Amino acid sequence: MPLRGAVLLLVVVVLCCSTLRRAASDLAADQAALLAFRAAVGPRLPWDASSASPCGWRGVVCDNDTGSRVVALQLPGAGLIGEVPPGTLGNLTALRTLSLRSNALSGAIPADIGNCGELRYLYLHGNSLAGEIPEGLFSLRLLLRLVLSNNRITGGVSLEFNKLPRLETLYLEDNGLNGTLPADLDLPKLALFNVSNNNQLNGPVPASLAGRPASAFSGTGLCGAPLSPCPSPPLPPPSQSPPPAPAAQGSKNSKLSVAAIAGISAGAGAALLVLVLAAIFLLCFRRRKTKADTSTETAATGGEDASPPATVSVAKMMDKSDTTQRSRSTSQTMAVNNNAKKQLVFVGSEPDAPYELESLLHASAEVLGKGWLGTTYRATLEGGVAVVTVKRLREMPTPEKDFRRTVAALGALRHENLVPLRAYFYSKEEKLLVYDFVPGARGLSSLLHGPNAGRERLDFTSRARIALSSARGVASMHGAGASHGNIKSSNILVADDADVARAYVTDHGLVQLVGASVPLKRVTGYRAPEVKDPRRASRESDAYSFGVLLLELLTGRAPVNSVPGIDGVDLTQWVRTVVEEEWTGEVFDASIANEAHVEEDMVRLLQLAIECTEQRPDRRPAMAEVAARIEQIVDSAVRKADSDDFHSVSAGHSSA
């Protein structure tokens, strides 16, 4: 027995040593593959080739239990550039997550990607990858999420996708895909799908995808539900029928039959021509209407960088928007001014340099933005006495008594993070609101999604400070018994105060001025699920909208229908789907995803945003609590930044 026990022990030791040698060999192979990858596309990656293990390298995650294999490579926005050669990523055979989004990778997706049989999450969006989707990718049977959007991928959408039965997310938008979508495409677990902006895709939408939102197919030539119906196929040629029995020569019935057939053919041709012309007319009308609607839905109050027109008066600016009254601009202005009862009404105290309606109407002005509530101008009074923001409300049949009562309540709201309402003007024809002008401020929507968004980087601490200022402004409204009703990034103004981002909330409470007879044209991705009519806003629905705003700050993505020209995503659904799979790092905007030392603070802010967007209103935190928790997150991030600066300065002095 002792001899048998010793033999068993020796066998166990030999097996363990063999396993350890194999594990060390596998990890060494992973390390060699990573170094080959860095040499090809990432020479700036701070990886120490002399280290015994790659597990501590930036973006590299090893198995938690054994540490023997690399299971995740996450390098979003890491400055990778060039083509990924075979024998690099394909050799990381234990890889479960691969995220190389928002880099400058080019060439084809590596053909040996199929060797990564454990891969669950593949994020390659925001690069310049070209060529067709490799066949090897369809052997990744465990794949859950595949995001290839914003590349230059060509070819068709293969029926081979059916070999990925666990796939839950498939994003292929903004590529060069062509052909048709397979009619038999069957992905039973697919929750998120998008092929928009592939203008060479055509044909009918498969029945399995008919329940997706229309935005998932926009910018393509696809048709059928949920898009407009596909055109009817041409009628088949008539079948050959036996010739009729010959009629007697000179028979009148024979001549009548030929004439009738000719008349029917001509009538059918004329009817078809009428239908075609009607279809063309409706299509042109719809396109013109869409363009007009898009132009009027631009985000208001600095949300977009509008090129100002020539300097004109506010009165003339208003007249320009109403072509039926251009010839009466002077008489209309004078009529308004001569009515003693129709004067500018200040709420609270008058400004240091008072101004009257006449000077306001003759102020030089430029358009800041247009929205469904109205048009916003920056007005400079004569002599440069003051610069104010004037909002001209759209025509709405609000009774004067109700209007004055609501505006007086809004004017009473005062907080350092609310843009104060100073005055208003009411007449049957015109309704104006006058706010303080915030110098140097820009809309948060423009900062996040505008044409210069990539050049003006907002780090995490700046975003958290913007969130804190905004939360304090909304919380102050709630404390006064009011609600905002229209929280979105275009209603948040951001100004640098001593190089620190400071936010101001605007357009608060304006939805209460919209009468029930005025249609609400836009349904944005900020709206709480229980809200059917935004005129009936509540503190709980404000908390939900603010939660979406937090998600927008963290992800850098626009909510659905919030930014003209951008489809946007259902942020709450998308974030929850990713977080549930415990790959929270994929949620964050690439420009902040790799910020050192604030990962915990980012996750805390994300968790708060998720709590704010709970489906049940009673489970959402109050805005006062939201502001307090964001303040703690900002303090933590600032302390870490100060600590880093201190250590770097100390190191510099010691080296000197």
C-alpha positions in Angstrom: 0.0 0.0 0.0 2.7 2.5 0.8 4.4 1.7 -2.5 1.1 2.1 -4.4 0.5 5.5 -2.7 3.9 6.7 -3.6 3.4 5.7 -7.2 0.1 7.6 -7.3 1.7 10.6 -5.8 4.5 10.5 -8.4 1.9 10.3 -11.2 0.0 13.3 -9.8 3.2 15.3 -9.6 4.2 14.4 -13.1 0.8 15.4 -14.5 0.8 18.7 -12.6 4.3 19.5 -13.9 3.2 18.6 -17.4 0.1 20.8 -17.1 2.1 23.7 -15.8 4.6 23.4 -18.6 1.8 23.3 -21.1 0.1 26.3 -19.5 3.4 28.2 -19.5 3.9 27.2 -23.1 0.4 28.4 -24.1 0.9 31.8 -22.3 4.2 32.2 -24.0 2.5 31.5 -27.4 -0.1 34.1 -26.5 2.6 36.6 -25.6 4.4 36.0 -28.9 1.2 36.6 -30.8 0.6 39.8 -28.9 4.1 41.1 -29.6 3.6 40.3 -33.3 0.3 42.2 -33.3 2.0 45.2 -31.7 4.8 45.2 -34.2 2.3 45.2 -37.0 -0.3 47.8 -35.9 0.5 49.2 -32.4 4.2 50.2 -32.0 3.1 52.8 -29.3 1.5 50.2 -27.0 3.3 50.3 -23.7 4.0 46.6 -23.5 7.2 45.4 -21.9 8.5 42.6 -24.1 10.9 41.5 -21.4 8.2 40.7 -18.8 7.5 37.1 -18.0 3.8 37.4 -18.6 1.6 39.6 -20.7 -1.2 39.6 -18.1 -0.3 43.0 -16.7 -0.1 44.7 -20.1 -2.6 47.5 -21.0 -5.8 46.0 -22.5 -4.7 42.4 -21.9 -6.8 40.2 -19.6 -5.9 36.7 -18.5 -8.0 33.9 -17.2 -8.9 34.7 -13.5 -8.5 31.1 -12.3 -5.2 30.0 -13.8 -3.8 33.1 -15.4 -2.5 30.7 -18.1 -4.2 32.1 -21.2 -5.2 35.5 -22.6 -9.0 35.7 -22.7 -9.6 39.4 -23.6 -7.8 42.0 -25.7 -9.5 45.4 -25.3 -7.8 48.4 -27.0 -10.5 50.9 -28.0 -9.1 54.2 -29.3 -5.5 53.0 -28.7 -4.1 54.6 -31.9 -3.7 51.2 -33.7 -3.0 51.7 -37.4 -2.4 49.4 -40.4 -3.3 45.9 -41.4 -3.6 43.0 -38.9 -1.6 40.1 -40.3 -2.5 36.4 -40.0 -0.8 34.6 -37.2 -1.4 37.3 -34.6 -5.0 37.5 -33.4 -5.8 34.1 -34.8 -3.2 32.6 -32.5 -5.0 33.8 -29.4 -7.2 30.7 -29.3 -8.6 31.2 -25.8 -9.8 34.7 -26.6 -13.3 35.5 -25.5 -13.4 39.2 -26.0 -11.7 41.2 -28.8 -12.3 45.0 -28.8 -10.3 47.1 -31.3 -13.0 49.7 -32.0 -12.3 53.4 -32.8 -8.8 52.9 -34.3 -7.3 53.2 -37.8 -7.1 49.6 -38.8 -7.2 48.8 -42.5 -7.1 45.8 -44.8 -9.3 42.8 -44.4 -10.5 41.2 -41.2 -7.9 38.4 -40.5 -8.9 35.2 -42.2 -7.7 33.1 -39.3 -10.1 34.8 -36.8 -12.0 31.5 -36.9 -9.3 29.9 -34.8 -10.6 31.9 -31.8 -13.3 29.3 -31.1 -14.0 30.7 -27.6 -14.8 34.2 -28.9 -18.1 35.7 -27.5 -17.6 39.4 -28.1 -16.1 41.0 -31.3 -16.0 44.8 -31.6 -14.2 46.2 -34.6 -16.4 49.2 -35.4 -15.0 52.6 -36.2 -12.0 51.5 -38.3 -11.2 51.4 -42.0 -11.5 47.6 -42.5 -12.3 46.5 -46.0 -13.0 43.4 -48.0 -15.7 40.8 -47.3 -16.5 39.2 -44.0 -14.2 36.1 -43.9 -15.7 32.6 -43.9 -13.8 31.8 -40.7 -15.9 34.2 -38.7 -18.9 32.0 -39.3 -17.2 29.2 -37.3 -17.4 31.2 -34.1 -20.4 29.3 -32.8 -20.2 30.9 -29.3 -20.3 34.5 -30.7 -22.9 36.7 -28.9 -22.0 40.2 -30.2 -20.6 41.2 -33.6 -20.1 44.9 -34.3 -18.5 45.8 -37.6 -20.2 49.2 -38.2 -18.4 52.3 -39.6 -15.9 50.4 -41.8 -15.5 49.8 -45.5 -16.7 46.2 -45.6 -18.1 45.0 -48.9 -19.8 42.0 -50.3 -23.2 40.6 -49.3 -24.8 39.6 -46.1 -24.3 35.8 -46.1 -26.7 33.1 -45.2 -23.8 31.7 -43.2 -24.8 34.0 -40.4 -27.3 31.2 -39.5 -24.3 29.2 -38.3 -24.1 31.7 -35.3 -27.2 30.5 -33.3 -26.3 32.4 -30.1 -25.8 35.8 -31.9 -27.7 38.6 -30.0 -26.2 41.7 -31.6 -25.3 42.2 -35.3 -24.3 45.8 -36.3 -23.2 46.2 -39.9 -24.3 49.8 -40.6 -22.2 52.4 -42.4 -20.3 50.0 -44.7 -20.4 49.2 -48.4 -22.5 46.0 -48.3 -24.5 45.1 -51.4 -26.9 42.5 -52.7 -30.0 41.4 -50.8 -30.6 40.1 -47.3 -31.1 36.4 -47.3 -34.8 35.5 -47.1 -34.1 32.6 -44.9 -31.9 34.5 -42.4 -32.8 33.0 -39.0 -31.1 34.2 -35.8 -33.5 33.3 -33.0 -31.7 35.1 -30.2 -31.0 38.4 -32.2 -32.0 41.4 -30.1 -30.1 44.3 -31.8 -29.7 44.6 -35.5 -28.6 47.4 -37.9 -27.6 47.5 -41.6 -28.4 51.2 -42.2 -26.4 53.3 -44.6 -25.4 50.5 -46.9 -26.8 52.1 -50.0 -26.2 49.1 -52.3 -28.4 46.8 -50.3 -31.7 46.2 -51.9 -34.6 43.8 -52.1 -37.2 42.9 -49.5 -36.5 42.8 -45.7 -36.6 39.2 -44.5 -39.7 38.2 -42.6 -37.5 37.4 -39.5 -36.4 41.1 -39.4 -39.7 42.7 -40.2 -40.3 43.6 -36.5 -37.1 45.7 -36.3 -37.3 49.6 -36.3 -37.2 51.3 -39.7 -34.0 53.1 -38.6 -32.2 49.8 -38.8 -32.6 49.8 -42.6 -32.5 53.5 -43.4 -30.1 54.6 -46.1 -30.5 51.4 -48.1 -32.6 50.3 -51.1 -34.5 47.7 -49.0 -38.2 47.6 -49.0 -41.1 45.8 -47.2 -42.0 45.9 -43.5 -41.0 48.0 -41.6 -40.2 50.1 -44.6 -42.5 51.1 -47.5 -43.9 48.2 -49.5 -41.8 46.7 -52.3 -42.9 47.6 -55.8 -45.2 45.1 -57.4 -43.5 42.7 -59.8 -44.3 43.2 -63.5 -47.3 41.2 -64.7 -46.3 37.9 -66.4 -46.8 37.7 -70.2 -50.2 36.3 -71.1 -50.3 32.6 -71.6 -50.6 31.2 -75.1 -54.3 30.4 -75.6 -55.7 28.6 -78.6 -56.7 31.0 -81.4 -60.4 31.7 -81.5 -62.5 30.0 -84.2 -62.2 31.9 -87.4 -65.1 34.2 -88.1 -66.7 34.7 -91.4 -64.9 37.0 -93.7 -66.1 40.6 -93.2 -67.8 39.8 -89.9 -68.6 42.9 -87.8 -68.1 40.9 -84.6 -64.4 40.4 -85.6 -63.8 44.1 -86.2 -65.6 45.1 -82.9 -63.4 42.6 -80.9 -60.2 44.1 -82.3 -61.3 47.7 -81.6 -62.4 46.8 -78.1 -59.0 45.2 -77.4 -57.2 48.2 -78.7 -59.3 50.6 -76.5 -58.8 48.5 -73.4 -55.0 48.5 -74.0 -54.9 52.2 -74.5 -57.0 52.8 -71.4 -54.8 50.6 -69.3 -51.7 52.4 -70.5 -53.2 55.8 -69.7 -54.2 54.6 -66.2 -50.7 53.3 -65.6 -49.2 56.6 -66.7 -51.4 58.5 -64.3 -50.4 56.2 -61.4 -46.7 56.6 -62.2 -47.0 60.4 -62.3 -49.0 60.4 -59.1 -46.3 58.3 -57.4 -43.5 60.6 -58.6 -45.5 63.7 -57.3 -46.1 62.1 -53.9 -42.4 61.1 -53.6 -41.2 64.6 -54.4 -43.7 66.1 -52.0 -42.6 63.8 -49.2 -38.9 64.5 -49.8 -39.5 68.2 -49.7 -41.6 67.9 -46.6 -39.0 65.7 -44.9 -36.3 68.3 -45.6 -38.4 71.1 -44.3 -39.2 69.2 -41.1 -35.6 68.3 -40.6 -34.5 71.9 -40.9 -37.0 73.1 -38.3 -36.1 70.3 -35.9 -32.5 71.6 -35.3 -31.6 71.5 -31.6 -32.3 74.8 -29.9 -30.3 77.3 -27.9 -26.8 76.8 -29.1 -27.3 73.1 -29.7 -26.0 73.5 -33.2 -23.5 75.8 -34.7 -25.8 77.9 -37.0 -24.1 80.2 -39.4 -25.6 83.6 -38.6 -27.4 85.6 -41.3 -26.5 89.2 -42.1 -27.2 91.5 -39.1 -30.8 92.3 -39.0 -33.4 93.3 -36.4 -35.3 90.8 -34.3 -38.5 92.1 -35.9 -37.2 91.4 -39.4 -35.9 88.0 -38.4 -39.4 87.2 -37.2 -40.9 88.5 -40.4 -38.6 86.4 -42.5 -40.1 83.2 -41.0 -43.6 84.3 -42.1 -43.8 85.0 -45.8 -47.4 86.1 -45.6 -46.5 89.1 -43.6 -43.3 90.4 -45.1 -44.9 93.4 -46.7 -46.4 94.4 -43.4 -43.3 94.2 -41.2 -43.1 97.9 -40.4 -46.8 98.4 -39.7 -46.9 95.3 -37.6 -43.9 96.4 -35.5 -45.4 99.8 -35.0 -48.8 98.4 -34.1 -47.2 96.3 -31.4 -45.2 99.2 -30.1 -48.2 101.6 -30.0 -50.3 99.2 -27.9 -49.6 100.5 -24.4 -50.8 97.2 -22.8 -48.5 95.1 -24.9 -45.2 95.9 -23.4 -42.2 93.8 -22.3 -42.9 92.4 -18.9 -39.9 91.7 -16.6 -40.1 88.9 -14.1 -38.3 89.6 -10.8 -36.1 92.6 -10.8 -35.3 94.6 -13.9 -31.7 94.4 -15.4 -29.1 97.0 -14.5 -29.6 98.6 -17.9 -33.4 98.4 -18.6 -34.6 98.0 -22.1 -38.0 98.2 -23.8 -39.8 96.1 -26.3 -38.9 98.6 -29.1 -35.2 98.4 -28.5 -35.5 94.6 -28.3 -37.3 94.4 -31.7 -34.7 96.6 -33.3 -31.7 94.7 -31.9 -29.3 93.0 -34.2 -29.8 89.3 -34.1 -28.6 85.9 -35.3 -30.3 82.5 -35.2 -28.9 80.1 -32.6 -31.2 77.2 -33.3 -34.7 76.0 -34.1 -36.8 73.4 -32.4 -40.4 72.3 -32.2 -41.0 74.8 -29.4 -39.7 77.8 -31.4 -36.7 79.7 -32.7 -33.9 81.1 -30.6 -31.9 84.2 -31.3 -29.0 86.0 -29.8 -29.9 89.7 -29.8 -27.5 92.6 -29.2 -29.3 95.7 -28.1 -28.6 99.1 -29.7 -25.3 100.5 -28.5 -24.2 97.1 -27.2 -26.1 97.8 -23.9 -26.8 94.1 -23.4 -26.8 90.8 -25.1 -29.8 88.6 -24.5 -31.3 85.3 -25.8 -34.7 85.7 -27.3 -36.9 82.7 -27.8 -39.8 83.2 -30.2 -42.4 80.5 -29.5 -44.2 78.8 -32.3 -47.8 79.8 -32.8 -49.8 78.2 -30.0 -53.3 79.0 -28.8 -52.4 79.4 -25.1 -54.8 81.7 -23.2 -53.1 84.9 -22.0 -54.0 84.2 -18.3 -52.5 80.7 -18.4 -49.4 81.9 -20.3 -48.7 84.8 -17.8 -49.2 82.5 -14.8 -46.9 79.8 -16.1 -44.2 82.3 -17.2 -44.3 84.0 -13.8 -43.7 80.7 -12.1 -40.8 79.9 -14.4 -39.3 83.4 -13.9 -39.3 82.8 -10.2 -36.9 79.9 -10.6 -33.4 81.1 -9.8 -30.3 78.9 -9.5 -26.7 79.3 -10.6 -27.1 76.3 -13.1 -30.4 77.5 -14.6 -30.4 80.1 -17.4 -32.6 82.7 -15.9 -35.8 84.0 -17.6 -35.8 87.8 -17.4 -38.8 89.0 -19.4 -41.6 88.0 -21.7 -43.9 89.5 -24.3 -47.4 88.2 -25.0 -49.7 89.1 -27.8 -52.1 87.1 -29.9 -49.7 87.1 -32.8 -46.3 86.9 -31.0 -45.0 85.4 -27.8 -41.4 86.1 -26.8 -39.2 84.9 -23.9 -36.0 86.8 -23.0 -33.2 85.0 -21.1 -29.8 86.0 -20.0 -27.1 85.2 -22.6 -24.4 82.8 -21.4 -21.2 84.0 -23.2 -19.0 81.4 -24.7 -21.5 78.6 -24.1 -22.2 75.8 -26.5 -24.8 73.1 -26.6 -23.7 69.8 -25.1 -25.2 68.0 -28.1 -22.9 69.9 -30.4 -19.9 69.1 -28.2 -20.7 65.3 -28.2 -22.1 64.9 -31.7 -21.2 68.0 -33.8 -18.7 68.1 -36.6 -15.9 69.1 -34.3 -16.7 66.5 -31.6 -13.6 64.5 -32.3 -11.2 67.4 -32.0 -12.6 68.8 -28.7 -12.0 65.9 -26.3 -14.1 65.9 -23.1 -12.4 63.8 -20.5 -14.3 61.9 -17.9 -13.9 64.5 -15.1 -15.3 67.2 -17.4 -18.3 65.1 -18.3 -18.9 64.3 -14.6 -18.8 68.0 -13.8 -21.2 68.8 -16.6 -23.5 66.1 -15.2 -23.2 67.6 -11.7 -24.0 71.2 -12.7 -27.0 69.9 -14.7 -28.3 67.7 -11.9 -28.1 70.6 -9.4 -30.1 72.8 -11.8 -32.8 70.2 -12.3 -32.9 69.4 -8.5 -33.4 73.1 -7.7 -36.5 73.1 -10.0 -37.8 70.0 -8.3 -37.2 71.6 -4.9 -39.4 74.5 -6.0 -42.2 72.1 -7.0 -41.6 72.4 -10.8 -40.4 70.0 -13.4 -38.4 70.5 -16.6 -40.2 68.2 -19.1 -37.7 68.3 -21.9 -34.3 67.3 -20.6 -31.8 66.6 -23.4 -28.3 67.4 -24.4 -29.3 70.3 -26.7 -30.9 72.0 -23.7 -27.7 71.9 -21.7 -25.2 74.7 -22.3 -21.6 74.2 -21.5 -19.2 77.1 -20.7 -15.6 77.0 -19.5 -15.4 78.7 -16.1 -11.7 79.1 -15.2 -10.9 76.1 -17.4 -13.6 74.0 -15.6 -16.6 72.8 -17.6 -19.8 74.3 -16.1 -23.3 73.5 -17.3 -26.5 75.5 -17.5 -30.0 74.1 -18.0 -32.3 75.9 -20.4 -35.8 75.6 -21.8 -37.1 74.5 -18.4 -40.8 74.2 -18.2 -41.6 75.4 -21.7 -43.6 72.3 -22.6 -46.2 73.5 -20.1 -46.9 76.5 -22.5 -47.9 74.2 -25.3 -51.6 73.8 -25.6 -53.3 70.5 -26.0 -54.3 71.4 -29.6 -50.6 71.7 -30.7 -49.2 68.4 -32.1 -45.9 67.3 -30.6 -43.8 66.3 -33.6 -40.8 64.6 -32.1 -40.6 61.6 -29.9 -37.0 61.5 -28.5 -35.0 58.7 -26.9 -35.0 60.7 -23.6 -38.7 60.2 -22.9 -39.7 58.0 -19.9 -41.8 54.9 -20.9 -44.8 56.0 -18.8 -45.0 59.4 -20.5 -47.5 59.6 -23.3 -47.9 63.4 -23.3 -44.7 65.3 -22.5 -46.8 68.3 -21.4 -47.6 66.3 -18.3 -44.0 66.0 -17.1 -43.1 64.8 -13.6 -40.1 64.7 -11.4 -39.8 60.9 -12.0 -39.9 61.4 -15.8 -37.2 64.1 -15.4 -35.1 61.6 -13.6 -35.4 59.1 -16.4 -34.5 61.7 -19.0 -31.5 62.8 -17.0 -30.4 59.1 -16.8 -30.4 59.0 -20.6 -28.4 62.2 -20.6 -25.8 60.5 -18.3 -25.7 57.5 -20.7 -25.1 59.9 -23.5 -22.2 61.5 -21.7 -20.6 58.1 -20.9 -21.1 56.4 -24.2 -20.8 59.3 -26.6 -23.8 57.9 -28.5 -26.9 59.9 -29.4 -30.3 58.7 -28.3 -33.0 57.9 -30.9 -34.4 60.9 -32.7 -32.3 63.4 -30.8 -29.8 64.7 -33.3 -30.7 65.6 -36.9 -28.8 63.4 -39.4 -27.9 60.7 -36.7 -30.1 57.7 -36.3 -29.1 57.2 -32.7 -29.7 54.1 -30.5 -32.1 53.1 -27.7 -29.4 53.9 -25.1 -31.2 52.3 -22.2 -31.7 49.0 -24.0 -28.3 48.9 -25.5 -26.4 49.7 -22.3 -28.4 47.1 -20.3 -27.8 44.5 -22.9 -24.0 45.0 -22.8 -23.8 45.4 -19.0 -25.8 42.2 -18.4 -23.1 40.3 -20.2 -20.5 41.8 -17.7 -18.5 43.6 -20.4 -19.1 47.0 -19.0 -16.0 48.4 -20.5 -17.5 48.3 -24.0 -20.2 50.9 -22.9 -17.8 53.8 -22.5 -16.9 56.3 -25.2 -13.5 55.4 -26.7 -12.1 58.8 -25.8 -12.5 58.1 -22.0 -12.5 54.3 -22.0 -8.7 54.0 -21.2 -8.4 56.9 -18.8 -6.2 55.8 -15.9 -7.5 55.5 -12.3 -11.1 56.6 -12.9 -12.5 53.2 -14.0 -14.3 52.8 -10.7 -15.8 56.3 -10.9 -17.1 55.7 -14.5 -18.7 52.5 -13.4 -20.4 54.3 -10.4 -21.8 57.0 -12.7 -23.0 54.3 -15.1 -24.8 52.5 -12.3 -26.5 55.7 -11.3 -27.6 56.3 -14.9 -29.1 52.7 -15.0 -31.0 53.4 -11.7 -32.4 56.7 -13.1 -33.7 54.8 -16.2 -35.6 52.1 -14.3 -38.9 51.2 -15.9 -40.9 51.8 -12.7 -41.0 55.5 -11.8 -41.0 54.8 -8.0 -37.6 53.1 -8.3 -35.8 56.1 -9.7 -33.7 58.2 -7.3 -34.8 61.8 -6.6 -32.7 64.4 -8.4 -31.3 65.8 -5.1 -29.9 62.3 -4.4 -28.6 62.1 -8.0 -26.7 65.4 -7.6 -25.2 64.3 -4.2 -24.0 61.0 -5.7 -22.5 62.7 -8.7 -20.7 65.2 -6.4 -19.0 62.3 -4.6 -17.9 60.9 -8.0 -16.5 64.2 -9.1 -14.6 64.6 -5.8 -13.1 61.2 -6.2 -12.0 61.8 -9.8 -10.5 65.2 -8.9 -8.6 63.7 -5.9 -7.1 61.0 -8.1 -6.1 63.5 -10.7 -4.5 65.8 -8.1 -2.7 62.7 -6.6 -1.3 61.8 -10.1 -0.1 65.4 -10.6 1.6 65.4 -7.2 3.4 62.1 -7.8 4.5 63.2 -11.3 5.9 66.5 -9.9 7.6 64.7 -7.0 9.1 62.2 -9.4 10.4 65.1 -11.6 12.0 66.8 -8.6 13.6 63.6 -7.4 15.0 62.9 -10.8 16.4 66.4 -11.0 
